[in-house]
Amino acid sequence: MIGSILVVDDEEIVRNSLRQWLELGGFEVWVAGGAPEAIEAVRKAAPDVVLTDYRMAQRSGLDLMRDVYRIDPDIPVVMLTAHGDVPLAVAAMREGAYDFLQKPYDPELLSAVMSRATERRKLKRQLRQLANRVAAPDSINVRLIGLSKSVAAIRASVLELAAHDRSVIISGETGTGKEVVARALHDYGSRSSAPFVAVNCAAIPAELFESELFGHEAGAFTSARGIRIGKFEHASSGTLLLDEIESMPLSFQAKILRALQERVIERIGSNKLIPIDVRVIAAAKGDLAAESRHGRFRSDLYFRLAAAEIHLPPLRERGNDVLLLFEHFADAAAKAVGRPLSPLRTDDLDALLAHEWPGNVRELKNVAERYALGIAATGRTVGEILRRGDNGDVAHRSLADRVSVYERTLIETALRDSDWSITAVTEQLRLPRRTLNEKMAKYGLSRSRREDL
């Protein structure tokens, strides 16, 4: 069973028609002839989704939605409306309706909307479970958020490796959370009360590496007016993260290797050996083993660092973790500014899942925070935010990105010019209806957005 749906309509023929179609699609379906009966069903059974007609004899779908949200604000409510009720349905969405469909509805589109709505309901349940698990501020679940198998494995590795004092290499694309994982390894280990020091190797000029990491004595060179304590000493008894270690010059890698082997360093301008007690964690954007095989990174240093390795997958490979993380970051941002968080709609979810997230979790957090603020200048919907965030120098985009921008523009223009007649657009662009629906979902285009385009 995909999920449970409560269908509410005061016309028995419509109720039965909806029930038959949705049951064929694998849903468990309950029906109600009006708001009072529907509210009783919500209290007793807690359906995953409520699908209700807007106009009913006793109470409207909008009144029903308000009652449902008083019982459980996480149940998605989808409206069925006649063509003339579209402005009312848009107003309902501003109050929190998940989506609306016009009569006569497209059965396949109905199934797709119900599937996404039940997925959202499951996501909300997962968020609540996560919130219960992260009630303690130091919980590993709030550090490394996700329900995918890959993230669960990473959490287990962190807890296991934190108990040891071995060096660790963390690999992953930019923005996947390498420093977050490194910090967790430190905080859950025996060195947690000592300093955690992060060094971005890509930001240090080659001639300053030795001074930055090992320190220098006063007068060691022209600008050395006093003693400088290097990062190795500063991290004494704690953890030193060498981020983007693949950027470290080969000439300096030998000195790092010696420091790790001998457990001593020398400040520039001094002959005194200074013992060091520090756990070293290295982070790399690429495959450090491959870099060492090709001579771009010292293999002996790689093997010294690689007592253990953790690979962080890109966000695009983490499935619904995208939605979970977005809700987490957006909710935190909304609470920080003291404003309610607008519920995600169908095309918002589509846009989140369709995006490639080249900036990974870092990019997602930025988009979530902008969504929570809801500022028109940066976009109020996920699709708008992503499109405006992509409006950089087109000349530097990939061919695939440029084709996507062009394709979206063509579809959006055709929809606007035809007053959102799907039939007219399929004929104009010579696209099968299913293909058009998929592309509209990909680019965050839906009838509910017609006023925004």
C-alpha positions, 0 to 999 in steps of 0.5 A, a space after each residue: 500500500 502506497 498510503 491512505 487517502 480520505 476522499 471527501 465529496 458530497 456527490 456519491 458518484 464522484 466519491 466512488 469514481 475517485 475511490 476506484 481510481 485511487 485503489 487501482 493505484 495502490 492506495 487505501 481509500 476511505 470516503 466521507 460525504 461531508 465535513 462532519 463525517 470527514 473530521 470523525 474519520 481524521 480523528 479515528 484513522 489519521 489518513 496520510 492525505 485528505 482529498 476534498 471537493 472545495 464546494 460542498 452543501 454543508 461546509 466548504 473544503 476550506 472550512 474542512 481544511 482548517 478543522 483538519 489542521 487543528 487536529 493534525 497540521 501535518 496532514 496534506 489537504 488537496 482541493 478539487 475545484 471547478 474552473 471558476 473556483 481557481 482563485 479560491 483554491 489559490 487562496 486556500 493554498 496560501 492558508 496551507 493547502 497542499 495542492 489543488 486540481 481542477 475538475 475534470 481532473 487528469 487521473 494520472 496527474 491525480 495519482 502523481 499528486 497523491 503519491 507526492 502528498 503521501 510522501 510528504 506525510 511520511 517525511 513529516 513523520 520522519 522529521 518528528 522521529 528525528 526531532 525526538 532522536 535529536 532532543 539532546 543537543 549533542 545527538 549524532 542524529 542532529 549532527 549528521 541528518 539523514 535517513 538514507 542507508 549511506 548516512 546511517 553507515 556514516 553515523 555508525 563509522 563516526 561513532 566507531 572511529 571516534 573511540 579510537 585515535 587513528 588518523 582519518 581521511 574524509 572524502 567528498 564533493 564540496 559542500 557534503 559536510 566534511 568538516 561537520 563529520 570531522 567535528 563529530 569525530 572530535 566531539 564524540 572522542 576522548 579529545 573532545 575537551 581539547 581544541 578542534 582546529 581546522 585549516 583550509 590548505 587551499 587558502 594558504 600561500 605555498 610560502 606560508 605553509 610552514 609558518 602557519 602549521 609549525 609556527 615561527 620564532 621572533 626574527 625568523 624572517 623580516 616580518 616575524 616580530 614575535 613568536 607565532 604558535 602554529 596550528 599543530 601546537 594550537 591543537 595540542 591534545 586535540 584534533 587538527 583538520 587539514 581540509 582540502 589537503 590535496 592542495 598542499 604543496 608536495 614540498 611541504 608534504 614531506 615535512 608533514 609526514 615527518 611530523 606525524 611519524 616523529 610526533 615532533 615539530 620545529 618552529 621556523 628559526 628554532 632548532 628546538 624539537 617540540 613534541 606534539 600530541 594531536 589527532 590529524 584528520 584530512 579532508 579531500 574533495 577528490 580521491 586521494 588514493 588516485 592522486 597518490 598513484 598519479 604522483 600528485 600526492 605523496 603516497 607515503 603520506 596518504 598511507 600514514 593518513 589513511 588509517 581509516 576513510 569515510 566517503 560522503 556521498 553527494 546530495 543527489 545520491 541521497 534520495 529523500 534526504 534532500 526533503 528531510 534536510 530542507 525541512 530541517 534547515 528551513 524550519 530552523 531559519 523560520 524559528 530564528 526570525 520568528 515567522 511561520 514556515 510556508 508548507 512545501 507544495 507539490 512543485 516545491 517538492 518536485 523542484 527539490 528532487 529534480 535539482 542536481 545540487 552541485 553545491 550539495 548540503 551547503 547549497 541546500 541550506 542556503 536555498 532553505 534559508 532563503 525560502 524560510 525568509 520568503 523575500 520576493 527579491 530572492 524568490 518565494 518558491 523553491 523553483 524561483 529561488 533555484 532559478 534565480 540562484 542559477 542566473 549567473 554568467 550563462 557563458 560558463 554554464 554547461 551545455 546541459 544547463 543551457 539546454 535545460 534553461 532553453 527548454 523550460 523557457 519554451 514550455 513556460 511561454 507555451 503554457 502562458 500563451 495557451 492560458 495553461 491549456 495542456 492539450 494546446 501545449 502538447 500539440 504546439 510542442 509535439 510532446 506526449 502528455 506524459 512527457 509534458 507532465 514530467 517536464 513541468 514537474 522537473 521545472 516547477 511549472 504547475 497550474 497553481 503557479 500560473 499567476 506567478 509566471 
